[in-house]
Amino acid sequence: MRVLLEAPDSVNLVTYALAGGGLDCYGKVAAVSLLTAVSQYPGQEQPDAANAVNGHQLIVSALSAEKKHFHEKRRFEFLISNLRNEQSLELKAKLVEFISQVIGLASDLDQRLSLKQEFAALGLTDLLNVR
């Protein structure tokens, strides 16, 4: 985990691979699992607090970079698209877990609400409502 966090663009590359469509279902599950693990990294092991790496911040930054890289109108589009279109229940469960981490691990209430609203605007609430 430390190697992944210390390599400058590694989290971005995993995010790009997931969003780019080049991975099969098992690759997507692995990528989402890895991003979920990174998001939970608190960054408190760093002796120099100024250089501490916070996994959630890395993930949100990588998702923002992905939006620009793939010219998406809104951040998180590829996550909702995968959730909507994938057949694999395992992948859907991993995506929901990851989205929950992205929202739930936000540093403050305002950021949490903002992230929740972004996902809701993309239709997450409708996808999660099972009738």
trRosetta pair geometry for C-beta under 8 A, 3 or more apart (Angstrom, degrees):
i j d omega theta_ij theta_ji phi_ij phi_ji
1 4 5.7 -58 -156 36 36 112
1 5 6.3 28 152 -15 70 110
1 37 6.7 -115 -111 140 117 118
1 38 7.3 177 -152 -93 95 67
1 41 6.5 171 168 -89 126 132
2 5 5.8 -61 -147 41 32 108
2 6 6.0 21 159 -15 68 114
3 6 6.0 -63 -141 42 26 104
3 7 6.3 28 161 -25 64 106
3 10 7.8 119 130 -73 69 172
4 7 6.3 -54 -146 27 26 107
4 10 5.0 -151 -156 122 62 145
4 11 6.9 91 164 -64 94 77
4 14 7.9 19 -156 -29 118 139
4 34 7.4 -146 -142 -177 162 111
4 38 6.5 -105 122 -93 130 115
5 10 7.7 -86 -54 63 14 129
5 11 7.7 36 -108 -46 48 115
5 38 6.9 166 -80 -137 89 97
5 41 6.3 -121 -86 126 140 167
5 43 8.0 -175 -170 -96 144 85
5 53 4.9 128 173 121 116 155
5 55 7.0 -69 -106 -89 118 82
5 58 7.0 -118 -133 -54 79 168
6 53 7.4 -121 -78 -37 55 159
7 10 3.8 74 83 -32 117 121
9 12 4.7 -56 -167 47 76 119
9 13 5.6 82 132 -30 89 98
10 13 5.6 -54 -147 34 32 112
10 14 6.6 31 156 -17 65 102
11 14 5.8 -50 -149 35 34 110
11 15 6.4 35 151 -18 64 107
11 35 7.3 105 -153 -115 89 81
11 38 5.9 159 -112 171 116 164
11 58 4.8 101 23 159 173 112
11 59 6.6 -109 -179 -84 134 50
11 61 7.8 71 98 76 131 96
11 62 4.6 -111 128 -66 100 146
12 15 5.6 -59 -150 40 32 112
12 16 6.1 33 153 -20 68 106
12 61 8.0 -62 -74 116 95 89
12 62 4.7 -153 -88 -128 56 93
12 65 5.3 -36 -125 90 113 148
12 66 7.4 -174 -150 -58 72 79
13 16 5.6 -50 -142 36 32 112
13 17 6.3 35 156 -21 64 104
14 17 5.8 -53 -149 35 30 113
14 18 6.5 30 152 -18 63 106
14 31 5.4 170 -178 -148 91 93
14 34 5.8 -111 -160 99 150 131
14 35 6.1 -180 121 -66 127 94
14 62 7.6 3 63 -176 86 153
15 18 5.7 -56 -150 37 31 111
15 19 6.1 18 157 -9 67 112
15 31 7.9 150 -85 175 29 116
15 35 6.8 95 -80 -99 80 133
15 59 7.9 146 -75 -146 127 60
15 62 4.2 158 -18 155 153 114
15 63 6.3 -137 -147 -77 143 51
15 65 7.3 101 85 72 143 100
15 66 4.8 -108 143 -64 118 127
16 19 5.9 -62 -140 46 29 103
16 20 5.6 34 162 -32 67 114
16 66 6.2 -164 -80 -110 60 90
16 69 6.2 -57 -107 115 106 160
16 70 7.9 167 -131 -45 75 106
17 20 5.9 -51 -133 30 23 114
17 22 6.3 -78 -155 60 69 108
17 23 5.9 74 156 -43 91 119
17 27 7.5 -100 150 158 114 116
17 31 6.0 -153 93 -109 107 144
18 23 6.4 -27 -107 20 44 142
18 28 6.0 102 -136 -131 83 73
18 31 4.3 -175 -76 128 106 146
18 32 6.7 116 -127 -60 140 71
18 35 7.3 -37 -27 -27 158 141
18 78 7.3 125 120 130 87 132
19 66 5.0 134 -15 -165 162 125
19 69 7.9 110 87 81 143 116
19 70 5.8 -119 141 -33 129 153
19 78 4.2 41 -129 141 90 176
20 23 7.8 94 68 -6 84 85
20 70 7.4 -154 -88 -89 64 123
22 27 8.0 -67 107 112 66 154
23 27 3.2 -137 -164 103 105 125
23 28 4.9 145 108 -55 124 70
23 31 6.2 -88 -90 -13 176 136
24 27 5.1 96 48 11 62 105
24 28 7.2 -120 103 -6 32 91
25 28 5.7 -56 -150 35 31 112
25 29 6.4 32 153 -20 65 103
25 86 7.2 128 -117 -154 98 114
25 88 4.8 128 -156 -37 131 152
25 90 7.8 88 163 70 111 108
25 91 5.7 -104 -160 -48 88 137
26 29 5.6 -48 -147 34 34 113
26 30 6.4 34 152 -18 64 105
27 30 5.7 -54 -148 38 32 112
27 31 6.2 31 153 -19 66 107
28 31 5.6 -54 -143 38 32 110
28 32 6.2 28 159 -15 67 107
28 82 7.0 -175 -166 -153 142 139
28 86 7.7 -146 107 -110 159 145
28 91 5.5 29 103 -130 119 124
28 94 8.0 147 129 80 82 139
29 32 6.1 -56 -144 39 27 106
29 33 6.2 29 155 -20 63 110
29 88 7.4 -91 -61 132 113 149
29 90 5.8 -1 -108 127 135 109
29 91 5.3 -101 -75 -92 86 77
29 94 5.5 143 -138 -4 70 163
30 33 5.7 -56 -146 37 28 113
30 34 6.3 29 155 -20 63 107
31 34 5.7 -55 -149 36 30 112
31 35 6.4 27 155 -15 65 107
32 35 5.7 -54 -145 40 32 110
32 36 6.2 37 153 -23 65 105
32 91 7.1 119 16 -150 149 71
32 94 4.3 105 105 140 135 118
32 95 5.9 -72 -140 -77 152 58
32 97 7.9 105 150 67 112 99
32 98 5.1 -100 -170 -45 96 146
33 36 5.7 -53 -148 34 30 114
33 37 6.5 31 153 -19 63 104
33 94 6.0 -62 -61 -145 75 129
34 37 5.7 -53 -151 34 31 111
34 38 6.4 31 151 -18 65 105
35 38 5.6 -51 -146 36 34 113
35 39 6.4 41 153 -27 65 103
35 59 6.0 109 -173 -122 92 111
35 62 7.8 -134 -130 84 113 145
35 98 6.0 39 94 -137 109 127
36 39 5.7 -51 -150 29 31 114
36 40 7.0 25 154 -17 61 106
36 94 7.1 -120 -28 -169 142 83
36 97 5.9 14 -119 119 147 104
36 98 4.7 -104 -77 -97 98 80
36 101 5.4 132 -142 11 79 159
37 40 6.1 -63 -159 33 33 109
37 41 7.4 47 146 -40 63 95
37 55 7.9 -102 124 -159 47 150
38 41 5.7 -40 -161 3 42 118
38 55 4.5 -176 159 -154 58 110
38 58 6.2 -87 158 86 118 127
38 59 6.0 146 103 -64 107 103
39 55 5.0 166 -134 134 11 107
39 56 5.1 60 -162 -93 73 61
39 58 7.9 -142 -93 66 52 89
39 59 4.5 -1 -91 -25 91 157
39 98 7.3 130 2 -150 150 72
39 101 4.6 102 105 141 144 125
39 102 6.4 -83 -136 -77 150 59
39 105 5.8 144 158 47 99 155
40 55 6.0 -17 52 82 28 152
40 56 7.9 67 -72 -57 21 85
40 101 6.6 -69 -59 -151 85 129
40 105 6.9 -133 -98 -95 52 153
41 53 7.0 -6 121 111 125 96
41 54 7.3 166 99 -165 80 32
41 55 3.2 114 48 -42 88 129
41 58 7.9 2 61 27 118 130
42 54 6.8 -26 -174 -127 34 73
42 55 7.1 -28 -40 12 20 102
43 46 6.0 -16 177 5 75 115
43 52 4.2 102 152 166 110 93
43 53 4.5 -158 -117 78 111 45
43 54 4.2 -81 -1 -77 145 50
43 55 6.6 -170 -40 -16 94 68
44 52 6.9 19 -91 -146 29 131
46 49 6.9 138 98 -93 103 29
46 51 5.6 -143 177 93 141 82
46 52 4.1 -173 54 -102 134 66
46 53 6.5 122 -41 9 137 73
48 51 4.5 36 94 27 112 107
48 52 7.2 -158 94 -44 57 70
49 52 5.3 -18 -152 -21 43 121
53 57 8.0 -146 -174 62 53 111
53 58 6.6 24 -178 -48 96 126
54 57 4.1 66 83 11 107 113
54 58 6.8 178 89 -13 55 84
55 58 5.5 -55 -149 35 35 114
55 59 6.3 33 156 -20 68 105
56 59 5.7 -55 -150 35 32 111
56 60 6.4 28 156 -14 67 106
56 101 7.7 -144 -106 154 94 87
56 102 7.5 145 -147 -130 88 47
56 105 4.4 -151 -95 121 136 117
56 106 6.9 -174 170 -90 141 35
56 107 7.2 165 94 -47 140 81
57 60 6.0 -55 -144 39 31 107
57 61 6.1 31 156 -18 64 111
57 107 7.9 24 -66 -39 95 121
58 61 5.8 -61 -148 40 27 112
58 62 6.2 27 155 -20 65 109
59 62 5.7 -55 -146 37 29 110
59 63 6.3 27 156 -17 65 105
59 101 8.0 -9 106 116 173 108
59 102 6.3 -130 126 -106 131 90
60 63 5.8 -53 -147 37 31 110
60 64 6.5 33 152 -19 63 105
60 102 6.9 132 -79 -153 82 95
60 115 7.9 -84 -114 -97 117 125
61 64 5.7 -55 -150 36 31 112
61 65 6.3 31 152 -18 65 106
62 65 5.5 -52 -145 38 33 112
62 66 6.3 42 151 -26 64 102
63 66 5.4 -44 -146 29 34 117
63 67 6.9 43 151 -24 60 97
63 75 5.7 78 140 -170 99 107
63 76 6.3 21 -179 -70 128 69
63 79 7.9 -13 -134 -29 121 127
63 102 7.4 44 -26 -133 159 139
64 67 5.7 -46 -157 25 35 115
64 68 7.0 27 149 -10 63 103
64 75 5.9 -27 -99 -111 57 131
65 68 5.8 -58 -155 40 37 108
65 69 5.9 38 150 -23 70 110
66 69 5.5 -55 -139 38 31 113
66 70 6.1 0 170 8 68 111
66 72 7.5 13 125 13 78 129
66 75 7.8 99 70 -139 92 75
66 78 6.9 -88 148 22 131 136
67 70 6.9 -74 -142 51 18 87
67 72 4.7 -92 -144 58 67 106
67 74 7.1 -84 -133 134 126 20
67 75 4.5 -63 -63 -95 143 67
67 76 7.9 -13 -74 -7 112 43
67 77 7.4 107 -113 13 87 102
68 71 7.4 20 -173 -76 30 42
70 78 7.1 49 74 -50 163 130
72 75 7.2 121 95 -87 124 28
72 77 4.6 -164 -165 29 135 136
72 78 7.0 -105 -80 -31 152 90
73 77 7.0 88 50 -59 73 145
74 77 5.4 116 73 -54 81 102
74 118 7.0 175 177 -163 112 93
74 121 7.1 -133 -158 104 159 119
74 122 6.3 -166 105 -80 139 106
75 118 6.2 -15 72 -176 101 141
76 79 4.9 -49 -166 35 73 118
76 80 6.1 66 139 -18 89 100
76 99 7.8 83 -151 -117 125 101
76 118 6.0 111 21 137 139 113
76 119 6.1 -78 137 -92 161 72
76 122 5.9 -129 101 -19 108 162
77 80 6.1 -64 -152 42 32 104
77 81 6.0 33 153 -22 69 111
77 122 6.4 -157 -101 -130 55 131
78 81 5.4 -51 -140 38 33 116
78 82 6.3 36 158 -20 65 103
79 82 5.9 -55 -151 36 28 109
79 83 6.3 27 151 -18 63 109
79 95 6.1 157 -168 -159 86 108
79 98 7.3 -133 -141 96 127 122
79 99 6.3 138 158 -78 138 105
80 83 5.4 -53 -145 39 34 114
80 84 6.1 33 155 -20 67 108
80 119 7.2 164 -72 -148 116 71
80 122 4.3 -154 -36 142 166 125
80 123 6.0 111 -172 60 136 93
80 124 6.1 -101 -109 -71 109 79
80 127 7.2 -168 -152 -20 86 153
81 84 5.8 -57 -144 39 28 109
81 85 5.9 -6 168 6 65 118
82 85 6.5 -72 -130 50 22 90
82 86 5.3 22 179 -28 67 119
82 91 7.1 -101 163 151 109 119
82 95 5.9 -174 102 -98 112 149
83 86 6.8 -35 -109 25 15 107
83 92 5.9 98 -140 -132 67 79
83 95 4.8 -159 -82 120 95 149
83 96 7.1 107 -124 -60 124 74
83 99 7.8 0 -66 -31 146 142
83 124 7.6 30 86 -117 159 77
83 127 5.8 60 130 173 119 159
84 123 7.4 30 -76 100 128 131
84 127 6.1 -100 -86 -104 78 128
86 91 5.0 -87 153 93 153 132
86 92 5.9 -173 84 -61 115 85
86 95 7.7 143 33 -16 144 145
88 91 3.9 68 89 11 117 108
88 92 6.5 175 96 -11 62 83
89 92 5.5 -53 -145 39 36 114
89 93 6.2 39 155 -22 67 104
90 93 5.8 -55 -150 35 28 111
90 94 6.5 27 152 -17 63 106
91 94 5.6 -54 -147 37 34 111
91 95 6.3 36 153 -21 66 105
92 95 5.7 -54 -148 35 31 113
92 96 6.4 31 154 -18 65 104
93 96 5.8 -53 -148 36 31 110
93 97 6.3 33 152 -19 64 107
94 97 5.6 -54 -148 38 32 114
94 98 6.2 34 153 -21 65 106
95 98 5.6 -53 -146 36 31 112
95 99 6.3 31 156 -18 65 105
96 99 5.8 -52 -144 37 30 110
96 100 6.3 36 153 -22 63 106
96 128 7.4 119 -124 -100 120 106
97 100 5.7 -56 -151 35 29 115
97 101 6.6 29 151 -19 63 104
98 101 5.6 -55 -152 34 33 111
98 102 6.4 35 151 -22 66 103
99 102 5.6 -49 -147 32 34 114
99 103 6.5 25 156 -10 65 106
99 119 6.2 108 -167 -122 120 146
99 124 6.8 180 175 -134 155 141
100 103 6.1 -61 -149 43 29 103
100 104 5.5 13 162 -8 68 122
101 104 6.0 -61 -124 48 25 102
101 105 5.4 7 -179 -6 66 120
102 105 7.0 -56 -124 41 11 97
102 106 7.7 38 154 -53 48 89
102 115 6.2 -158 133 -176 91 140
103 106 6.4 -39 -174 -17 33 112
103 112 5.9 78 179 -152 71 75
103 115 4.8 -174 -110 110 70 123
103 116 5.3 78 -141 -72 127 78
103 119 6.8 -60 -69 0 124 145
104 112 7.2 47 -109 -130 24 113
106 111 3.9 -165 179 107 125 107
106 112 4.1 -175 58 -70 134 69
106 114 8.0 161 -147 50 159 90
106 115 5.7 -167 -64 5 140 139
107 111 5.9 46 47 36 74 150
108 111 5.2 92 59 12 74 101
108 112 7.0 -135 102 -6 37 93
109 112 5.4 -56 -147 37 33 115
109 113 6.2 31 157 -17 68 105
110 113 5.9 -55 -147 38 29 108
110 114 6.2 30 154 -20 63 108
111 114 5.6 -54 -146 37 32 114
111 115 6.3 31 156 -17 66 106
112 115 6.0 -57 -148 37 27 108
112 116 6.3 28 154 -19 63 109
113 116 5.6 -54 -145 37 31 113
113 117 6.3 32 156 -20 65 106
114 117 5.8 -56 -149 36 28 111
114 118 6.6 33 151 -22 63 103
115 118 5.6 -50 -150 31 34 114
115 119 6.6 28 155 -13 65 104
116 119 6.0 -58 -152 39 31 107
116 120 6.2 32 151 -20 66 109
117 120 5.5 -52 -141 38 33 113
117 121 6.2 38 157 -24 65 104
118 121 5.9 -55 -151 32 28 112
118 122 6.9 20 152 -13 61 107
119 122 5.8 -61 -154 38 35 108
119 124 4.1 -1 158 -3 95 149
119 125 8.0 117 121 -33 87 73
120 123 7.8 89 -179 -41 32 10
120 124 5.8 -76 -86 47 37 98
120 125 5.0 30 -131 -23 83 114
123 126 4.9 -47 -168 40 80 115
123 127 6.0 83 133 -25 87 99
124 127 5.6 -60 -151 37 35 112
124 128 6.2 24 158 -14 70 111
125 128 6.0 -64 -148 40 28 105
125 129 6.5 30 155 -25 65 107
126 129 5.9 -53 -145 29 32 111
